[in-house]
Structure formats: C-alpha cells, structure tokens
Amino acid sequence: MGLSNSIPLSQVKTGEMFQINKIQLEGPLKRRLLDLGFIPGAVVEVLQKSPLGDPVAYRVSNTTIALRKEESLLITGSLIRSEAHE
C-alpha cells in the first residue's frame, strides 16, 4: 500500500508532527480515540513526555490526551515537517 515509511507514534519526538495512517487498536479504546480525532489522516503533535517517558501527551483536533507506549505503538503513520504546523 506504499506505507513502507510508516512508523509508530511512539517513535515521534516531542515537538514533532505526525500524520496517522492506521490505528491497530481494538475495542473501547479504539472507539474512544476515534471519537477524540485519532483518525487516519489526522495530524498529531507530540506535546511532552512524562518524567519517566511513559505516558506521553499528544494533541489532535484541539484535544490533549496521554497515551501509554503500548498504545502508541499500535498507531502508525508518517512524520511531517514541523514548519507545516501553524
């Protein structure tokens, strides 16, 4: 499908922007994330990591949410240039 450069959200660094391609979560958590705007094509900003590195705060569609690494590993997409964010 041409997603060979796809990386998990967990690999994106603080301050970087990420575009979602696929969400591999299931059940109520997937439904909740979809409701919050974590949909394919959405742009996610990595806001900050907790002192121990897990969870990490993300912003998508004017919503801030903290996800654990095990959850963010299952959201894949591509890094986009920070300059595109206004």
PDB file of N, CA, C and O in Angstrom:
ATOM      1  N   MET A   1       0.806  -1.208   0.000  1.00  0.00           N
ATOM      2  CA  MET A   1       0.000   0.000   0.000  1.00  0.00           C
ATOM      3  C   MET A   1       0.843   1.264   0.000  1.00  0.00           C
ATOM      4  O   MET A   1       0.294   2.365   0.037  1.00  0.00           O
ATOM      5  N   GLY A   2       2.156   1.134  -0.040  1.00  0.00           N
ATOM      6  CA  GLY A   2       3.005   2.310  -0.061  1.00  0.00           C
ATOM      7  C   GLY A   2       3.249   2.908   1.312  1.00  0.00           C
ATOM      8  O   GLY A   2       3.616   4.078   1.420  1.00  0.00           O
ATOM      9  N   LEU A   3       3.049   2.110   2.379  1.00  0.00           N
ATOM     10  CA  LEU A   3       3.267   2.615   3.725  1.00  0.00           C
ATOM     11  C   LEU A   3       4.592   2.108   4.286  1.00  0.00           C
ATOM     12  O   LEU A   3       4.724   1.920   5.495  1.00  0.00           O
ATOM     13  N   SER A   4       5.574   1.886   3.411  1.00  0.00           N
ATOM     14  CA  SER A   4       6.844   1.326   3.840  1.00  0.00           C
ATOM     15  C   SER A   4       7.586   2.258   4.790  1.00  0.00           C
ATOM     16  O   SER A   4       8.410   1.794   5.578  1.00  0.00           O
ATOM     17  N   ASN A   5       7.315   3.557   4.734  1.00  0.00           N
ATOM     18  CA  ASN A   5       7.983   4.501   5.624  1.00  0.00           C
ATOM     19  C   ASN A   5       7.154   4.764   6.880  1.00  0.00           C
ATOM     20  O   ASN A   5       7.410   5.726   7.603  1.00  0.00           O
ATOM     21  N   SER A   6       6.175   3.923   7.137  1.00  0.00           N
ATOM     22  CA  SER A   6       5.298   4.071   8.287  1.00  0.00           C
ATOM     23  C   SER A   6       6.066   3.775   9.576  1.00  0.00           C
ATOM     24  O   SER A   6       6.817   2.803   9.656  1.00  0.00           O
ATOM     25  N   ILE A   7       5.866   4.621  10.575  1.00  0.00           N
ATOM     26  CA  ILE A   7       6.496   4.412  11.878  1.00  0.00           C
ATOM     27  C   ILE A   7       5.417   4.483  12.953  1.00  0.00           C
ATOM     28  O   ILE A   7       4.364   5.082  12.732  1.00  0.00           O
ATOM     29  N   PRO A   8       5.668   3.877  14.118  1.00  0.00           N
ATOM     30  CA  PRO A   8       4.693   4.008  15.200  1.00  0.00           C
ATOM     31  C   PRO A   8       4.761   5.387  15.850  1.00  0.00           C
ATOM     32  O   PRO A   8       5.820   6.014  15.884  1.00  0.00           O
ATOM     33  N   LEU A   9       3.643   5.845  16.357  1.00  0.00           N
ATOM     34  CA  LEU A   9       3.566   7.138  17.033  1.00  0.00           C
ATOM     35  C   LEU A   9       4.546   7.213  18.205  1.00  0.00           C
ATOM     36  O   LEU A   9       5.032   8.294  18.537  1.00  0.00           O
ATOM     37  N   SER A  10       4.836   6.083  18.826  1.00  0.00           N
ATOM     38  CA  SER A  10       5.748   6.058  19.978  1.00  0.00           C
ATOM     39  C   SER A  10       7.164   6.511  19.631  1.00  0.00           C
ATOM     40  O   SER A  10       7.920   6.875  20.531  1.00  0.00           O
ATOM     41  N   GLN A  11       7.543   6.501  18.353  1.00  0.00           N
ATOM     42  CA  GLN A  11       8.895   6.898  17.940  1.00  0.00           C
ATOM     43  C   GLN A  11       9.025   8.390  17.642  1.00  0.00           C
ATOM     44  O   GLN A  11      10.130   8.878  17.404  1.00  0.00           O
ATOM     45  N   VAL A  12       7.921   9.110  17.651  1.00  0.00           N
ATOM     46  CA  VAL A  12       7.947  10.533  17.312  1.00  0.00           C
ATOM     47  C   VAL A  12       8.420  11.324  18.533  1.00  0.00           C
ATOM     48  O   VAL A  12       7.987  11.063  19.656  1.00  0.00           O
ATOM     49  N   LYS A  13       9.306  12.284  18.306  1.00  0.00           N
ATOM     50  CA  LYS A  13       9.891  13.063  19.399  1.00  0.00           C
ATOM     51  C   LYS A  13       9.021  14.263  19.766  1.00  0.00           C
ATOM     52  O   LYS A  13       8.199  14.718  18.972  1.00  0.00           O
ATOM     53  N   THR A  14       9.216  14.757  20.966  1.00  0.00           N
ATOM     54  CA  THR A  14       8.496  15.933  21.456  1.00  0.00           C
ATOM     55  C   THR A  14       8.656  17.101  20.486  1.00  0.00           C
ATOM     56  O   THR A  14       9.766  17.403  20.047  1.00  0.00           O
ATOM     57  N   GLY A  15       7.548  17.754  20.154  1.00  0.00           N
ATOM     58  CA  GLY A  15       7.564  18.894  19.245  1.00  0.00           C
ATOM     59  C   GLY A  15       7.363  18.529  17.791  1.00  0.00           C
ATOM     60  O   GLY A  15       7.119  19.412  16.969  1.00  0.00           O
ATOM     61  N   GLU A  16       7.456  17.260  17.450  1.00  0.00           N
ATOM     62  CA  GLU A  16       7.296  16.838  16.060  1.00  0.00           C
ATOM     63  C   GLU A  16       5.825  16.587  15.745  1.00  0.00           C
ATOM     64  O   GLU A  16       5.002  16.397  16.641  1.00  0.00           O
ATOM     65  N   MET A  17       5.519  16.591  14.456  1.00  0.00           N
ATOM     66  CA  MET A  17       4.162  16.373  13.971  1.00  0.00           C
ATOM     67  C   MET A  17       4.127  15.034  13.229  1.00  0.00           C
ATOM     68  O   MET A  17       5.111  14.616  12.620  1.00  0.00           O
ATOM     69  N   PHE A  18       2.977  14.379  13.297  1.00  0.00           N
ATOM     70  CA  PHE A  18       2.812  13.021  12.797  1.00  0.00           C
ATOM     71  C   PHE A  18       1.440  12.913  12.153  1.00  0.00           C
ATOM     72  O   PHE A  18       0.454  13.407  12.701  1.00  0.00           O
ATOM     73  N   GLN A  19       1.370  12.274  10.999  1.00  0.00           N
ATOM     74  CA  GLN A  19       0.073  12.056  10.348  1.00  0.00           C
ATOM     75  C   GLN A  19      -0.291  10.578  10.448  1.00  0.00           C
ATOM     76  O   GLN A  19       0.481   9.707  10.046  1.00  0.00           O
ATOM     77  N   ILE A  20      -1.478  10.310  10.989  1.00  0.00           N
ATOM     78  CA  ILE A  20      -1.927   8.939  11.221  1.00  0.00           C
ATOM     79  C   ILE A  20      -2.296   8.264   9.897  1.00  0.00           C
ATOM     80  O   ILE A  20      -3.012   8.832   9.072  1.00  0.00           O
ATOM     81  N   ASN A  21      -1.790   7.036   9.712  1.00  0.00           N
ATOM     82  CA  ASN A  21      -2.186   6.207   8.575  1.00  0.00           C
ATOM     83  C   ASN A  21      -3.105   5.080   9.003  1.00  0.00           C
ATOM     84  O   ASN A  21      -4.069   4.756   8.309  1.00  0.00           O
ATOM     85  N   LYS A  22      -2.797   4.470  10.176  1.00  0.00           N
ATOM     86  CA  LYS A  22      -3.548   3.287  10.597  1.00  0.00           C
ATOM     87  C   LYS A  22      -3.573   3.188  12.114  1.00  0.00           C
ATOM     88  O   LYS A  22      -2.588   3.500  12.782  1.00  0.00           O
ATOM     89  N   ILE A  23      -4.713   2.751  12.655  1.00  0.00           N
ATOM     90  CA  ILE A  23      -4.856   2.509  14.085  1.00  0.00           C
ATOM     91  C   ILE A  23      -5.145   1.025  14.262  1.00  0.00           C
ATOM     92  O   ILE A  23      -6.170   0.533  13.789  1.00  0.00           O
ATOM     93  N   GLN A  24      -4.255   0.312  14.936  1.00  0.00           N
ATOM     94  CA  GLN A  24      -4.387  -1.135  15.074  1.00  0.00           C
ATOM     95  C   GLN A  24      -4.962  -1.542  16.427  1.00  0.00           C
ATOM     96  O   GLN A  24      -4.946  -2.723  16.774  1.00  0.00           O
ATOM     97  N   LEU A  25      -5.465  -0.586  17.190  1.00  0.00           N
ATOM     98  CA  LEU A  25      -6.103  -0.879  18.469  1.00  0.00           C
ATOM     99  C   LEU A  25      -7.483  -1.480  18.220  1.00  0.00           C
ATOM    100  O   LEU A  25      -8.022  -1.374  17.118  1.00  0.00           O
ATOM    101  N   GLU A  26      -8.052  -2.111  19.246  1.00  0.00           N
ATOM    102  CA  GLU A  26      -9.375  -2.713  19.136  1.00  0.00           C
ATOM    103  C   GLU A  26     -10.242  -2.301  20.318  1.00  0.00           C
ATOM    104  O   GLU A  26      -9.737  -1.806  21.326  1.00  0.00           O
ATOM    105  N   GLY A  27     -11.533  -2.505  20.191  1.00  0.00           N
ATOM    106  CA  GLY A  27     -12.466  -2.345  21.292  1.00  0.00           C
ATOM    107  C   GLY A  27     -12.731  -0.914  21.713  1.00  0.00           C
ATOM    108  O   GLY A  27     -12.639   0.013  20.909  1.00  0.00           O
ATOM    109  N   PRO A  28     -13.067  -0.743  23.005  1.00  0.00           N
ATOM    110  CA  PRO A  28     -13.471   0.573  23.512  1.00  0.00           C
ATOM    111  C   PRO A  28     -12.386   1.649  23.386  1.00  0.00           C
ATOM    112  O   PRO A  28     -12.699   2.816  23.155  1.00  0.00           O
ATOM    113  N   LEU A  29     -11.110   1.262  23.538  1.00  0.00           N
ATOM    114  CA  LEU A  29     -10.038   2.249  23.424  1.00  0.00           C
ATOM    115  C   LEU A  29      -9.965   2.803  22.001  1.00  0.00           C
ATOM    116  O   LEU A  29      -9.793   4.008  21.814  1.00  0.00           O
ATOM    117  N   LYS A  30     -10.094   1.939  21.005  1.00  0.00           N
ATOM    118  CA  LYS A  30     -10.082   2.409  19.616  1.00  0.00           C
ATOM    119  C   LYS A  30     -11.259   3.349  19.370  1.00  0.00           C
ATOM    120  O   LYS A  30     -11.100   4.400  18.750  1.00  0.00           O
ATOM    121  N   ARG A  31     -12.424   2.974  19.851  1.00  0.00           N
ATOM    122  CA  ARG A  31     -13.615   3.815  19.669  1.00  0.00           C
ATOM    123  C   ARG A  31     -13.412   5.180  20.315  1.00  0.00           C
ATOM    124  O   ARG A  31     -13.759   6.206  19.729  1.00  0.00           O
ATOM    125  N   ARG A  32     -12.853   5.193  21.517  1.00  0.00           N
ATOM    126  CA  ARG A  32     -12.606   6.448  22.239  1.00  0.00           C
ATOM    127  C   ARG A  32     -11.616   7.332  21.476  1.00  0.00           C
ATOM    128  O   ARG A  32     -11.827   8.537  21.344  1.00  0.00           O
ATOM    129  N   LEU A  33     -10.540   6.728  20.977  1.00  0.00           N
ATOM    130  CA  LEU A  33      -9.548   7.511  20.226  1.00  0.00           C
ATOM    131  C   LEU A  33     -10.146   8.059  18.936  1.00  0.00           C
ATOM    132  O   LEU A  33      -9.874   9.200  18.563  1.00  0.00           O
ATOM    133  N   LEU A  34     -10.947   7.267  18.261  1.00  0.00           N
ATOM    134  CA  LEU A  34     -11.615   7.751  17.045  1.00  0.00           C
ATOM    135  C   LEU A  34     -12.524   8.932  17.375  1.00  0.00           C
ATOM    136  O   LEU A  34     -12.559   9.915  16.635  1.00  0.00           O
ATOM    137  N   ASP A  35     -13.257   8.840  18.483  1.00  0.00           N
ATOM    138  CA  ASP A  35     -14.136   9.940  18.908  1.00  0.00           C
ATOM    139  C   ASP A  35     -13.349  11.213  19.205  1.00  0.00           C
ATOM    140  O   ASP A  35     -13.847  12.318  18.990  1.00  0.00           O
ATOM    141  N   LEU A  36     -12.117  11.058  19.699  1.00  0.00           N
ATOM    142  CA  LEU A  36     -11.278  12.211  20.049  1.00  0.00           C
ATOM    143  C   LEU A  36     -10.534  12.792  18.845  1.00  0.00           C
ATOM    144  O   LEU A  36      -9.873  13.822  18.973  1.00  0.00           O
ATOM    145  N   GLY A  37     -10.631  12.150  17.686  1.00  0.00           N
ATOM    146  CA  GLY A  37      -9.989  12.685  16.490  1.00  0.00           C
ATOM    147  C   GLY A  37      -8.793  11.909  15.996  1.00  0.00           C
ATOM    148  O   GLY A  37      -8.168  12.315  15.016  1.00  0.00           O
ATOM    149  N   PHE A  38      -8.447  10.800  16.639  1.00  0.00           N
ATOM    150  CA  PHE A  38      -7.356   9.942  16.167  1.00  0.00           C
ATOM    151  C   PHE A  38      -7.877   9.096  15.021  1.00  0.00           C
ATOM    152  O   PHE A  38      -8.188   7.918  15.196  1.00  0.00           O
ATOM    153  N   ILE A  39      -7.969   9.709  13.842  1.00  0.00           N
ATOM    154  CA  ILE A  39      -8.476   9.029  12.654  1.00  0.00           C
ATOM    155  C   ILE A  39      -7.412   9.086  11.571  1.00  0.00           C
ATOM    156  O   ILE A  39      -6.571   9.985  11.584  1.00  0.00           O
ATOM    157  N   PRO A  40      -7.430   8.140  10.628  1.00  0.00           N
ATOM    158  CA  PRO A  40      -6.458   8.200   9.532  1.00  0.00           C
ATOM    159  C   PRO A  40      -6.505   9.556   8.827  1.00  0.00           C
ATOM    160  O   PRO A  40      -7.577  10.045   8.470  1.00  0.00           O
ATOM    161  N   GLY A  41      -5.340  10.149   8.635  1.00  0.00           N
ATOM    162  CA  GLY A  41      -5.223  11.462   8.007  1.00  0.00           C
ATOM    163  C   GLY A  41      -5.068  12.594   9.002  1.00  0.00           C
ATOM    164  O   GLY A  41      -4.634  13.686   8.635  1.00  0.00           O
ATOM    165  N   ALA A  42      -5.419  12.348  10.268  1.00  0.00           N
ATOM    166  CA  ALA A  42      -5.314  13.395  11.294  1.00  0.00           C
ATOM    167  C   ALA A  42      -3.844  13.665  11.623  1.00  0.00           C
ATOM    168  O   ALA A  42      -3.000  12.771  11.554  1.00  0.00           O
ATOM    169  N   VAL A  43      -3.559  14.922  11.984  1.00  0.00           N
ATOM    170  CA  VAL A  43      -2.212  15.322  12.376  1.00  0.00           C
ATOM    171  C   VAL A  43      -2.136  15.361  13.899  1.00  0.00           C
ATOM    172  O   VAL A  43      -2.987  15.954  14.561  1.00  0.00           O
ATOM    173  N   VAL A  44      -1.105  14.723  14.440  1.00  0.00           N
ATOM    174  CA  VAL A  44      -0.893  14.631  15.880  1.00  0.00           C
ATOM    175  C   VAL A  44       0.388  15.371  16.223  1.00  0.00           C
ATOM    176  O   VAL A  44       1.404  15.214  15.546  1.00  0.00           O
ATOM    177  N   GLU A  45       0.337  16.179  17.274  1.00  0.00           N
ATOM    178  CA  GLU A  45       1.536  16.859  17.780  1.00  0.00           C
ATOM    179  C   GLU A  45       1.941  16.189  19.085  1.00  0.00           C
ATOM    180  O   GLU A  45       1.102  15.940  19.951  1.00  0.00           O
ATOM    181  N   VAL A  46       3.235  15.897  19.223  1.00  0.00           N
ATOM    182  CA  VAL A  46       3.741  15.320  20.470  1.00  0.00           C
ATOM    183  C   VAL A  46       4.049  16.484  21.397  1.00  0.00           C
ATOM    184  O   VAL A  46       4.935  17.289  21.109  1.00  0.00           O
ATOM    185  N   LEU A  47       3.325  16.579  22.508  1.00  0.00           N
ATOM    186  CA  LEU A  47       3.461  17.712  23.419  1.00  0.00           C
ATOM    187  C   LEU A  47       4.580  17.521  24.430  1.00  0.00           C
ATOM    188  O   LEU A  47       5.508  18.327  24.489  1.00  0.00           O
ATOM    189  N   GLN A  48       4.502  16.461  25.225  1.00  0.00           N
ATOM    190  CA  GLN A  48       5.556  16.233  26.208  1.00  0.00           C
ATOM    191  C   GLN A  48       5.482  14.823  26.750  1.00  0.00           C
ATOM    192  O   GLN A  48       4.431  14.181  26.753  1.00  0.00           O
ATOM    193  N   LYS A  49       6.650  14.356  27.216  1.00  0.00           N
ATOM    194  CA  LYS A  49       6.732  13.041  27.840  1.00  0.00           C
ATOM    195  C   LYS A  49       6.730  13.220  29.342  1.00  0.00           C
ATOM    196  O   LYS A  49       7.189  14.238  29.860  1.00  0.00           O
ATOM    197  N   SER A  50       6.211  12.225  30.037  1.00  0.00           N
ATOM    198  CA  SER A  50       6.259  12.267  31.496  1.00  0.00           C
ATOM    199  C   SER A  50       7.718  12.090  31.929  1.00  0.00           C
ATOM    200  O   SER A  50       8.547  11.667  31.123  1.00  0.00           O
ATOM    201  N   PRO A  51       8.046  12.407  33.184  1.00  0.00           N
ATOM    202  CA  PRO A  51       9.438  12.301  33.639  1.00  0.00           C
ATOM    203  C   PRO A  51      10.079  10.928  33.387  1.00  0.00           C
ATOM    204  O   PRO A  51      11.281  10.849  33.133  1.00  0.00           O
ATOM    205  N   LEU A  52       9.302   9.866  33.453  1.00  0.00           N
ATOM    206  CA  LEU A  52       9.845   8.532  33.200  1.00  0.00           C
ATOM    207  C   LEU A  52       9.655   8.088  31.749  1.00  0.00           C
ATOM    208  O   LEU A  52      10.000   6.960  31.396  1.00  0.00           O
ATOM    209  N   GLY A  53       9.108   8.968  30.908  1.00  0.00           N
ATOM    210  CA  GLY A  53       8.969   8.675  29.485  1.00  0.00           C
ATOM    211  C   GLY A  53       7.673   7.999  29.077  1.00  0.00           C
ATOM    212  O   GLY A  53       7.438   7.804  27.884  1.00  0.00           O
ATOM    213  N   ASP A  54       6.828   7.638  30.024  1.00  0.00           N
ATOM    214  CA  ASP A  54       5.579   6.967  29.697  1.00  0.00           C
ATOM    215  C   ASP A  54       4.554   7.309  30.759  1.00  0.00           C
ATOM    216  O   ASP A  54       4.828   7.039  31.929  1.00  0.00           O
ATOM    217  N   PRO A  55       3.404   7.874  30.458  1.00  0.00           N
ATOM    218  CA  PRO A  55       2.827   8.112  29.138  1.00  0.00           C
ATOM    219  C   PRO A  55       3.356   9.400  28.495  1.00  0.00           C
ATOM    220  O   PRO A  55       4.161  10.132  29.071  1.00  0.00           O
ATOM    221  N   VAL A  56       2.867   9.637  27.284  1.00  0.00           N
ATOM    222  CA  VAL A  56       3.231  10.820  26.504  1.00  0.00           C
ATOM    223  C   VAL A  56       1.953  11.580  26.163  1.00  0.00           C
ATOM    224  O   VAL A  56       0.931  10.972  25.841  1.00  0.00           O
ATOM    225  N   ALA A  57       2.011  12.910  26.235  1.00  0.00           N
ATOM    226  CA  ALA A  57       0.858  13.750  25.902  1.00  0.00           C
ATOM    227  C   ALA A  57       0.883  14.096  24.417  1.00  0.00           C
ATOM    228  O   ALA A  57       1.910  14.512  23.880  1.00  0.00           O
ATOM    229  N   TYR A  58      -0.261  13.917  23.764  1.00  0.00           N
ATOM    230  CA  TYR A  58      -0.415  14.214  22.337  1.00  0.00           C
ATOM    231  C   TYR A  58      -1.580  15.171  22.156  1.00  0.00           C
ATOM    232  O   TYR A  58      -2.521  15.181  22.949  1.00  0.00           O
ATOM    233  N   ARG A  59      -1.506  15.989  21.083  1.00  0.00           N
ATOM    234  CA  ARG A  59      -2.630  16.861  20.736  1.00  0.00           C
ATOM    235  C   ARG A  59      -3.099  16.505  19.336  1.00  0.00           C
ATOM    236  O   ARG A  59      -2.310  16.408  18.396  1.00  0.00           O
ATOM    237  N   VAL A  60      -4.424  16.312  19.224  1.00  0.00           N
ATOM    238  CA  VAL A  60      -5.056  16.059  17.935  1.00  0.00           C
ATOM    239  C   VAL A  60      -6.426  16.716  17.988  1.00  0.00           C
ATOM    240  O   VAL A  60      -7.153  16.546  18.967  1.00  0.00           O
ATOM    241  N   SER A  61      -6.787  17.455  16.961  1.00  0.00           N
ATOM    242  CA  SER A  61      -8.093  18.124  16.881  1.00  0.00           C
ATOM    243  C   SER A  61      -8.419  18.933  18.132  1.00  0.00           C
ATOM    244  O   SER A  61      -9.519  18.819  18.672  1.00  0.00           O
ATOM    245  N   ASN A  62      -7.474  19.748  18.598  1.00  0.00           N
ATOM    246  CA  ASN A  62      -7.638  20.593  19.791  1.00  0.00           C
ATOM    247  C   ASN A  62      -7.932  19.800  21.062  1.00  0.00           C
ATOM    248  O   ASN A  62      -8.470  20.351  22.023  1.00  0.00           O
ATOM    249  N   THR A  63      -7.588  18.531  21.075  1.00  0.00           N
ATOM    250  CA  THR A  63      -7.753  17.679  22.250  1.00  0.00           C
ATOM    251  C   THR A  63      -6.387  17.174  22.679  1.00  0.00           C
ATOM    252  O   THR A  63      -5.587  16.756  21.842  1.00  0.00           O
ATOM    253  N   THR A  64      -6.116  17.209  23.972  1.00  0.00           N
ATOM    254  CA  THR A  64      -4.864  16.670  24.500  1.00  0.00           C
ATOM    255  C   THR A  64      -5.177  15.373  25.219  1.00  0.00           C
ATOM    256  O   THR A  64      -6.102  15.302  26.029  1.00  0.00           O
ATOM    257  N   ILE A  65      -4.394  14.346  24.914  1.00  0.00           N
ATOM    258  CA  ILE A  65      -4.598  13.038  25.525  1.00  0.00           C
ATOM    259  C   ILE A  65      -3.249  12.399  25.794  1.00  0.00           C
ATOM    260  O   ILE A  65      -2.310  12.559  25.015  1.00  0.00           O
ATOM    261  N   ALA A  66      -3.154  11.675  26.899  1.00  0.00           N
ATOM    262  CA  ALA A  66      -1.935  10.939  27.237  1.00  0.00           C
ATOM    263  C   ALA A  66      -2.135   9.472  26.869  1.00  0.00           C
ATOM    264  O   ALA A  66      -3.144   8.860  27.220  1.00  0.00           O
ATOM    265  N   LEU A  67      -1.160   8.925  26.161  1.00  0.00           N
ATOM    266  CA  LEU A  67      -1.209   7.516  25.779  1.00  0.00           C
ATOM    267  C   LEU A  67       0.031   6.805  26.298  1.00  0.00           C
ATOM    268  O   LEU A  67       1.120   7.379  26.337  1.00  0.00           O
ATOM    269  N   ARG A  68      -0.144   5.560  26.692  1.00  0.00           N
ATOM    270  CA  ARG A  68       0.997   4.736  27.084  1.00  0.00           C
ATOM    271  C   ARG A  68       1.707   4.250  25.834  1.00  0.00           C
ATOM    272  O   ARG A  68       1.134   4.229  24.744  1.00  0.00           O
ATOM    273  N   LYS A  69       2.969   3.857  26.007  1.00  0.00           N
ATOM    274  CA  LYS A  69       3.766   3.394  24.875  1.00  0.00           C
ATOM    275  C   LYS A  69       3.110   2.201  24.189  1.00  0.00           C
ATOM    276  O   LYS A  69       3.121   2.113  22.961  1.00  0.00           O
ATOM    277  N   GLU A  70       2.538   1.278  24.970  1.00  0.00           N
ATOM    278  CA  GLU A  70       1.907   0.097  24.377  1.00  0.00           C
ATOM    279  C   GLU A  70       0.744   0.471  23.464  1.00  0.00           C
ATOM    280  O   GLU A  70       0.440  -0.259  22.520  1.00  0.00           O
ATOM    281  N   GLU A  71       0.094   1.596  23.732  1.00  0.00           N
ATOM    282  CA  GLU A  71      -0.999   2.073  22.876  1.00  0.00           C
ATOM    283  C   GLU A  71      -0.454   2.823  21.659  1.00  0.00           C
ATOM    284  O   GLU A  71      -0.921   2.612  20.539  1.00  0.00           O
ATOM    285  N   SER A  72       0.528   3.694  21.876  1.00  0.00           N
ATOM    286  CA  SER A  72       1.061   4.496  20.769  1.00  0.00           C
ATOM    287  C   SER A  72       1.871   3.655  19.785  1.00  0.00           C
ATOM    288  O   SER A  72       2.091   4.082  18.651  1.00  0.00           O
ATOM    289  N   LEU A  73       2.316   2.474  20.194  1.00  0.00           N
ATOM    290  CA  LEU A  73       2.992   1.560  19.264  1.00  0.00           C
ATOM    291  C   LEU A  73       2.039   1.056  18.188  1.00  0.00           C
ATOM    292  O   LEU A  73       2.474   0.679  17.100  1.00  0.00           O
ATOM    293  N   LEU A  74       0.747   1.046  18.484  1.00  0.00           N
ATOM    294  CA  LEU A  74      -0.256   0.496  17.576  1.00  0.00           C
ATOM    295  C   LEU A  74      -0.907   1.548  16.682  1.00  0.00           C
ATOM    296  O   LEU A  74      -1.855   1.251  15.954  1.00  0.00           O
ATOM    297  N   ILE A  75      -0.392   2.785  16.740  1.00  0.00           N
ATOM    298  CA  ILE A  75      -0.856   3.860  15.859  1.00  0.00           C
ATOM    299  C   ILE A  75       0.306   4.182  14.934  1.00  0.00           C
ATOM    300  O   ILE A  75       1.345   4.666  15.383  1.00  0.00           O
ATOM    301  N   THR A  76       0.137   3.915  13.647  1.00  0.00           N
ATOM    302  CA  THR A  76       1.226   4.116  12.706  1.00  0.00           C
ATOM    303  C   THR A  76       0.909   5.240  11.728  1.00  0.00           C
ATOM    304  O   THR A  76      -0.251   5.572  11.480  1.00  0.00           O
ATOM    305  N   GLY A  77       1.967   5.808  11.187  1.00  0.00           N
ATOM    306  CA  GLY A  77       1.815   6.906  10.243  1.00  0.00           C
ATOM    307  C   GLY A  77       3.165   7.416   9.815  1.00  0.00           C
ATOM    308  O   GLY A  77       4.152   6.680   9.810  1.00  0.00           O
ATOM    309  N   SER A  78       3.203   8.694   9.450  1.00  0.00           N
ATOM    310  CA  SER A  78       4.450   9.264   8.955  1.00  0.00           C
ATOM    311  C   SER A  78       4.717  10.617   9.605  1.00  0.00           C
ATOM    312  O   SER A  78       3.805  11.361   9.966  1.00  0.00           O
ATOM    313  N   LEU A  79       5.997  10.893   9.733  1.00  0.00           N
ATOM    314  CA  LEU A  79       6.447  12.168  10.277  1.00  0.00           C
ATOM    315  C   LEU A  79       6.198  13.247   9.237  1.00  0.00           C
ATOM    316  O   LEU A  79       6.431  13.034   8.047  1.00  0.00           O
ATOM    317  N   ILE A  80       5.724  14.404   9.682  1.00  0.00           N
ATOM    318  CA  ILE A  80       5.567  15.526   8.757  1.00  0.00           C
ATOM    319  C   ILE A  80       6.391  16.697   9.268  1.00  0.00           C
ATOM    320  O   ILE A  80       6.749  16.752  10.445  1.00  0.00           O
ATOM    321  N   ARG A  81       6.681  17.605   8.397  1.00  0.00           N
ATOM    322  CA  ARG A  81       7.521  18.741   8.760  1.00  0.00           C
ATOM    323  C   ARG A  81       6.838  19.643   9.769  1.00  0.00           C
ATOM    324  O   ARG A  81       5.656  19.957   9.637  1.00  0.00           O
ATOM    325  N   SER A  82       7.594  20.059  10.779  1.00  0.00           N
ATOM    326  CA  SER A  82       7.064  20.956  11.806  1.00  0.00           C
ATOM    327  C   SER A  82       6.655  22.295  11.217  1.00  0.00           C
ATOM    328  O   SER A  82       5.742  22.942  11.729  1.00  0.00           O
ATOM    329  N   GLU A  83       7.318  22.718  10.148  1.00  0.00           N
ATOM    330  CA  GLU A  83       7.003  24.013   9.536  1.00  0.00           C
ATOM    331  C   GLU A  83       5.594  24.047   8.985  1.00  0.00           C
ATOM    332  O   GLU A  83       5.029  25.130   8.825  1.00  0.00           O
ATOM    333  N   ALA A  84       5.003  22.891   8.686  1.00  0.00           N
ATOM    334  CA  ALA A  84       3.647  22.838   8.144  1.00  0.00           C
ATOM    335  C   ALA A  84       2.617  23.168   9.203  1.00  0.00           C
ATOM    336  O   ALA A  84       1.474  23.494   8.882  1.00  0.00           O
ATOM    337  N   HIS A  85       3.016  23.086  10.482  1.00  0.00           N
ATOM    338  CA  HIS A  85       2.086  23.377  11.586  1.00  0.00           C
ATOM    339  C   HIS A  85       2.024  24.877  11.829  1.00  0.00           C
ATOM    340  O   HIS A  85       3.051  25.541  11.969  1.00  0.00           O
ATOM    341  N   GLU A  86       0.812  25.397  11.876  1.00  0.00           N
ATOM    342  CA  GLU A  86       0.662  26.837  12.070  1.00  0.00           C
ATOM    343  C   GLU A  86      -0.010  27.124  13.384  1.00  0.00           C
ATOM    344  O   GLU A  86      -0.224  28.287  13.726  1.00  0.00           O
TER     345      GLU A  86
END
